[in-house]
Amino acid sequence: MTSRGTISIIEDAILLQREPQWSLIVNPFHRKNFILIQKGRSMIIDVVVASTSRYNSFGPVTDPDRAEDLSGKIILERISRAGHTGKYQLLPDGIEPIQQAVKSSTADAIVICGGTGLTRLDQTIEAAEPLFEKRLPGFGEIFRWQSMQEVGTRAMLTRAAAGVHRKRPVFCLPGSPAAARLGIELILAEIDHILKHVAE
């Protein structure tokens, strides 16, 4: 096992049995390895899924299973595995609903999934970015770089982004299950480090 700071990369998940103080997530850069994140305080992460079509079908549900939402379910499962609490909310696309969710959040961090594309209804970035006091361009850059390994130059279409609103990290992810999985893995790998900087 190799270590750097509070992150260790291992090749054998059995080490979890001997190191209960660590949480396990897949390393998005080395799919054969894992990332172990040293457990700190448990945090609450709001998971906001923006989808007008799903909202029209299921309404303002707070459980991804009730909305047949695989992407939201993936994000919540990864959050739970890391020892944190995820709170799910389904919203329609649009600037006002997204901004209201960000402004009213009392969570440690917010993950918004969906609405980052190029259609008329895709307004998550337009809603979130004006609220950012600080931007985290590296998140979108790494997300697109990793996506390119999987989908090629189509990765240029993703507008994944992140920033800080009132000392609260906000991450905007595309709505596909693959994007949700990649995004939450990247977030969980660095969320403790981000929060420490934000709090200073």
C-alpha positions in Angstrom: 0.0 0.0 0.0 1.3 3.4 -0.9 0.2 6.6 1.0 0.2 10.3 0.4 -1.4 12.4 3.1 -4.7 10.9 4.1 -5.2 9.0 0.8 -3.9 5.5 0.2 -4.1 3.4 -2.9 -4.2 -0.4 -2.5 -4.6 -3.3 -4.7 -6.4 -5.6 -2.3 -9.7 -4.6 -0.7 -9.2 -7.1 2.0 -7.1 -4.5 3.8 -10.3 -2.9 4.8 -10.8 -5.6 7.3 -7.6 -4.6 9.0 -8.1 -0.9 8.7 -11.7 0.0 9.8 -10.8 3.7 10.0 -10.7 3.9 6.2 -13.5 4.2 3.7 -13.2 2.6 0.3 -14.1 4.0 -3.2 -12.9 3.1 -6.6 -9.9 5.1 -7.9 -11.3 6.8 -11.1 -7.7 7.0 -12.5 -6.7 3.4 -11.9 -9.7 1.2 -12.2 -7.8 -1.9 -10.9 -7.0 -0.1 -7.7 -9.0 1.5 -4.9 -8.8 4.7 -3.0 -9.0 4.5 0.8 -10.0 7.8 2.4 -9.3 8.2 6.1 -12.6 8.7 7.9 -13.0 12.1 9.5 -16.2 13.6 10.7 -19.4 12.4 9.0 -20.9 15.0 6.7 -24.2 15.7 5.0 -24.3 16.0 1.2 -27.3 17.3 -0.6 -28.0 15.4 -3.8 -30.1 17.5 -6.2 -31.2 15.8 -9.4 -32.5 18.2 -12.1 -34.8 16.5 -14.5 -38.1 18.1 -15.8 -39.3 14.9 -17.4 -38.7 12.8 -14.3 -40.2 15.5 -12.1 -43.3 15.6 -14.2 -43.6 11.8 -13.9 -42.9 11.4 -10.2 -43.1 14.8 -8.5 -40.8 16.2 -5.7 -39.7 12.8 -4.3 -36.9 12.4 -1.8 -36.0 8.8 -2.7 -34.3 8.0 -6.0 -36.0 4.5 -6.1 -39.4 6.3 -6.2 -38.2 8.3 -9.2 -36.6 5.3 -11.0 -33.4 7.4 -10.8 -30.3 5.2 -11.2 -27.9 8.2 -11.3 -29.2 9.6 -8.0 -29.1 6.1 -6.5 -25.5 5.6 -7.5 -24.5 8.9 -5.9 -26.3 8.2 -2.6 -24.8 4.7 -2.4 -21.2 6.1 -2.9 -21.9 8.7 -0.3 -23.1 6.1 2.2 -20.2 3.8 1.6 -17.8 6.7 2.4 -19.6 7.1 5.8 -21.6 10.2 5.0 -25.3 11.0 4.7 -26.9 11.9 1.4 -30.2 13.8 1.2 -31.9 13.4 -2.1 -34.2 15.9 -3.9 -35.7 15.7 -7.4 -36.3 19.1 -9.1 -37.4 20.3 -12.5 -34.7 21.9 -14.7 -34.5 25.7 -14.4 -32.6 28.5 -12.9 -35.0 29.3 -10.1 -35.4 25.8 -8.6 -31.6 25.1 -8.7 -30.7 28.4 -7.2 -33.3 28.0 -4.4 -31.9 24.5 -3.6 -28.3 25.9 -3.4 -29.3 28.9 -1.3 -31.4 27.0 1.2 -29.0 24.1 1.7 -27.7 23.5 5.2 -25.5 20.6 4.1 -21.7 20.4 4.1 -21.7 20.1 0.3 -24.1 19.9 -2.7 -24.1 17.6 -5.7 -26.3 18.7 -8.6 -26.9 15.9 -11.2 -28.4 16.7 -14.5 -29.1 19.8 -16.6 -25.5 20.3 -17.7 -26.0 19.6 -21.4 -26.6 21.9 -24.4 -30.4 21.8 -24.8 -32.7 24.6 -24.0 -33.8 23.0 -20.7 -30.3 22.4 -19.5 -29.8 25.3 -17.1 -27.9 23.9 -14.1 -24.6 25.7 -14.9 -26.4 28.9 -15.7 -28.1 28.6 -12.3 -25.2 27.6 -10.2 -22.2 29.5 -11.5 -23.6 33.0 -10.7 -23.7 31.9 -7.1 -20.1 30.8 -6.9 -17.8 33.1 -4.8 -14.9 30.8 -5.8 -14.7 28.5 -8.8 -13.0 25.1 -8.9 -12.1 24.8 -12.5 -9.9 21.8 -11.8 -12.9 19.6 -11.1 -14.4 20.1 -14.6 -11.0 19.7 -16.2 -10.3 16.4 -14.5 -13.8 15.2 -15.1 -13.5 15.9 -18.9 -10.0 14.4 -19.0 -11.2 11.2 -17.4 -14.4 11.2 -19.5 -12.3 11.4 -22.6 -10.7 8.1 -21.7 -14.1 6.5 -21.9 -16.1 8.4 -24.6 -13.4 10.1 -26.6 -13.8 13.7 -27.9 -17.5 13.6 -27.0 -16.2 14.6 -23.5 -16.0 18.2 -24.8 -19.8 18.4 -24.6 -19.8 18.0 -20.8 -20.1 21.2 -18.8 -19.3 19.6 -15.4 -18.3 22.4 -13.0 -17.8 23.2 -9.3 -17.5 26.2 -7.1 -18.1 27.4 -3.5 -21.2 29.2 -2.3 -21.2 30.4 1.3 -18.3 28.1 2.3 -20.2 25.2 0.8 -18.8 23.3 -2.2 -21.2 22.8 -5.1 -20.6 20.2 -7.8 -22.5 20.1 -11.1 -22.5 16.7 -12.9 -24.1 15.4 -16.1 -27.1 13.2 -15.5 -26.0 9.9 -17.0 -25.2 7.0 -14.6 -21.6 6.8 -15.8 -21.1 10.5 -15.3 -22.7 10.3 -11.8 -20.4 7.5 -10.8 -17.3 9.2 -12.1 -18.3 12.6 -10.6 -19.0 11.3 -7.1 -15.8 9.3 -7.0 -13.8 12.4 -7.8 -15.8 14.4 -5.2 -15.4 11.9 -2.4 -11.6 11.6 -3.1 -11.1 15.3 -2.2 -14.1 16.5 -0.3 -12.4 16.6 3.1 -9.5 18.5 1.7 -11.8 21.0 -0.1 -13.8 21.6 3.1 -10.7 22.3 5.1 -9.6 24.9 2.7 -13.0 26.5 2.4 -13.2 26.7 6.2 -10.0 28.7 6.5 
